[in-house]
Amino acid sequence: MMKSREYSKVTPTLSVNVESRPKDGETTGTCPDDSGIPGNHLSICLASQILEENSTINVHRSGATESLRQLIPQKRPWGSYTVIEQGEGYKIKRMTVLPGKRLSLQMHYHRNEYWLVVTGTARVSVGESNFIVSANQSTYIPVRTKHRLENPGEGPLEVLEIQNGPCVAEQDIVRFEDDYNRM
């Protein structure tokens, strides 16, 4: 029926339960409040409170949201990213750009970025320059410089993005063009 694992090394007060889909009419309760939420889902019990969504974990506790968000790929119209590590003045992401998709033409006031292509081929714009970056190659994007990343290939583009500067928050994005109307 239910498979449960305790991940006490992540955070002492955090337990993660992964459940199998219950049979029709059957409910499951994974937290002390026995909330009985059915379905294929990931439940997080934090201070006896269930925090549940089908594809995203929402935590309403100061500081916990960002640390848990790092564990889950963040979906975007162009693909997804996962924060691998973050600290004072830096953030490292693994980005997957779907074939034929591109990020917005953007710039940042408070951070530089480095892109290292892991797999695939990237079409990159930095300032007035446009060029190709292949697997095992990288490029640098200075602060306050317009830039864009695009996947012209037929398979996924995997890129490591290293951000550094006094602000590495997602809010430090100024969009000039966007295929997904996020301006």
C-alpha positions as CSV (number, residue, x, y, z in Angstrom):
1,M,0.0,0.0,0.0
2,M,2.0,3.0,1.2
3,K,5.7,3.4,1.1
4,S,7.2,5.9,3.5
5,R,10.7,7.0,4.0
6,E,12.1,9.3,6.6
7,Y,14.7,11.8,5.4
8,S,16.0,13.1,8.7
9,K,19.4,14.1,7.3
10,V,17.8,16.8,5.1
11,T,16.2,18.7,8.0
12,P,15.5,17.2,11.5
13,T,11.8,18.3,11.4
14,L,11.1,17.2,7.8
15,S,9.7,13.9,6.8
16,V,8.8,13.0,3.2
17,N,6.2,10.3,2.3
18,V,5.8,9.0,-1.2
19,E,2.5,7.1,-1.6
20,S,1.1,4.7,-4.1
21,R,-2.2,5.6,-5.7
22,P,-5.0,4.2,-3.5
23,K,-7.9,2.0,-4.8
24,D,-11.2,3.7,-5.6
25,G,-12.8,5.0,-2.5
26,E,-9.7,4.4,-0.4
27,T,-8.0,7.3,1.3
28,T,-4.6,7.6,2.9
29,G,-3.3,9.7,5.7
30,T,0.4,10.4,5.9
31,C,0.7,13.1,8.5
32,P,-0.3,13.3,12.2
33,D,-3.5,15.1,11.3
34,D,-4.5,12.1,9.1
35,S,-5.7,14.4,6.3
36,G,-6.7,11.5,4.0
37,I,-5.6,13.0,0.7
38,P,-5.8,10.3,-2.0
39,G,-3.7,10.0,-5.1
40,N,-0.2,9.7,-6.4
41,H,1.5,12.5,-4.6
42,L,4.4,13.7,-2.5
43,S,3.4,14.9,1.0
44,I,5.6,16.9,3.3
45,C,4.9,16.9,7.0
46,L,6.4,19.9,8.7
47,A,5.4,20.7,12.2
48,S,2.3,18.5,11.9
49,Q,1.0,20.5,8.9
50,I,0.4,18.9,5.5
51,L,1.6,20.9,2.6
52,E,0.4,19.2,-0.6
53,E,0.2,19.9,-4.3
54,N,0.4,17.5,-7.3
55,S,3.5,19.0,-8.9
56,T,4.8,21.7,-6.6
57,I,5.6,21.8,-2.9
58,N,4.6,25.0,-1.1
59,V,6.0,25.6,2.3
60,H,4.8,28.5,4.4
61,R,7.6,28.9,6.8
62,S,10.3,31.5,6.7
63,G,13.4,30.3,4.9
64,A,12.0,26.8,4.1
65,T,10.5,27.7,0.7
66,E,13.8,28.4,-1.1
67,S,15.6,25.4,0.4
68,L,12.8,23.0,-0.7
69,R,12.4,24.7,-4.1
70,Q,16.0,23.7,-4.8
71,L,14.9,20.0,-4.7
72,I,12.3,20.4,-7.4
73,P,12.7,21.3,-11.0
74,Q,11.0,24.7,-11.6
75,K,8.9,24.5,-14.8
76,R,9.1,27.3,-17.3
77,P,7.5,27.6,-20.8
78,W,11.0,27.0,-22.3
79,G,11.8,24.0,-20.1
80,S,12.9,23.9,-16.5
81,Y,15.7,24.6,-14.0
82,T,16.8,23.2,-10.7
83,V,18.9,25.1,-8.2
84,I,21.8,22.9,-7.4
85,E,23.4,25.2,-4.8
86,Q,23.0,28.7,-3.5
87,G,25.0,30.8,-1.0
88,E,25.9,34.4,-0.2
89,G,26.4,36.1,-3.6
90,Y,26.1,33.0,-5.8
91,K,23.6,30.5,-7.2
92,I,24.2,27.4,-9.4
93,K,21.3,26.1,-11.6
94,R,21.0,23.2,-14.0
95,M,18.7,24.4,-16.9
96,T,17.0,22.2,-19.5
97,V,15.9,24.1,-22.6
98,L,13.5,22.2,-24.8
99,P,14.1,21.9,-28.6
100,G,13.2,25.1,-30.5
101,K,12.6,27.1,-27.3
102,R,14.4,30.1,-25.9
103,L,14.6,32.2,-22.8
104,S,13.6,35.9,-22.9
105,L,16.0,38.6,-24.1
106,Q,16.9,39.9,-20.6
107,M,19.5,41.5,-18.4
108,H,20.3,41.7,-14.7
109,Y,21.3,44.8,-12.7
110,H,23.0,42.9,-9.8
111,R,24.6,39.7,-11.2
112,N,26.9,38.2,-13.8
113,E,26.2,34.8,-15.3
114,Y,28.4,32.0,-16.7
115,W,26.8,29.4,-18.9
116,L,28.4,26.0,-19.4
117,V,26.8,23.8,-22.0
118,V,26.6,20.2,-20.7
119,T,24.7,18.6,-23.6
120,G,23.4,19.9,-26.9
121,T,24.2,23.2,-28.7
122,A,23.1,26.6,-27.6
123,R,22.5,29.7,-29.7
124,V,23.6,32.6,-27.5
125,S,23.2,36.4,-27.7
126,V,25.3,38.5,-25.4
127,G,25.1,42.3,-26.1
128,E,25.4,42.7,-29.9
129,S,27.1,39.3,-30.4
130,N,25.4,36.1,-31.5
131,F,27.3,32.8,-31.5
132,I,27.0,29.0,-30.9
133,V,28.2,27.3,-27.7
134,S,28.6,23.6,-27.9
135,A,28.9,20.9,-25.2
136,N,31.9,21.5,-22.9
137,Q,32.1,25.1,-23.9
138,S,31.1,28.1,-21.8
139,T,30.4,31.9,-22.1
140,Y,30.3,34.8,-19.7
141,I,27.4,37.4,-19.4
142,P,28.5,40.6,-17.7
143,V,26.1,42.5,-15.4
144,R,23.7,44.9,-17.2
145,T,24.2,43.2,-20.6
146,K,21.3,42.0,-22.7
147,H,21.5,38.2,-23.3
148,R,19.4,35.2,-24.5
149,L,19.8,31.5,-24.6
150,E,18.2,29.3,-27.3
151,N,18.0,25.7,-28.2
152,P,18.2,25.3,-32.0
153,G,18.7,21.5,-31.7
154,E,16.4,18.6,-31.9
155,G,17.2,17.3,-28.4
156,P,17.2,19.0,-24.9
157,L,19.9,21.5,-24.2
158,E,21.4,21.1,-20.7
159,V,23.2,24.2,-19.3
160,L,24.9,24.9,-16.0
161,E,24.3,28.5,-15.0
162,I,26.5,30.1,-12.4
163,Q,25.3,33.4,-11.1
164,N,27.3,35.7,-9.0
165,G,26.8,39.2,-7.5
166,P,25.1,40.9,-4.6
167,C,21.6,39.7,-5.7
168,V,20.9,36.4,-7.3
169,A,17.1,36.5,-6.8
170,E,14.8,35.6,-9.7
171,Q,13.3,39.1,-9.4
172,D,16.6,40.6,-10.8
173,I,15.4,40.0,-14.4
174,V,14.5,42.8,-16.8
175,R,12.9,41.4,-19.9
176,F,13.1,43.1,-23.3
177,E,11.5,40.4,-25.5
178,D,9.6,37.3,-24.4
179,D,8.0,34.6,-26.5
180,Y,5.7,33.7,-23.6
181,N,4.2,37.2,-22.7
182,R,5.9,37.5,-19.3
183,M,6.9,41.1,-19.6
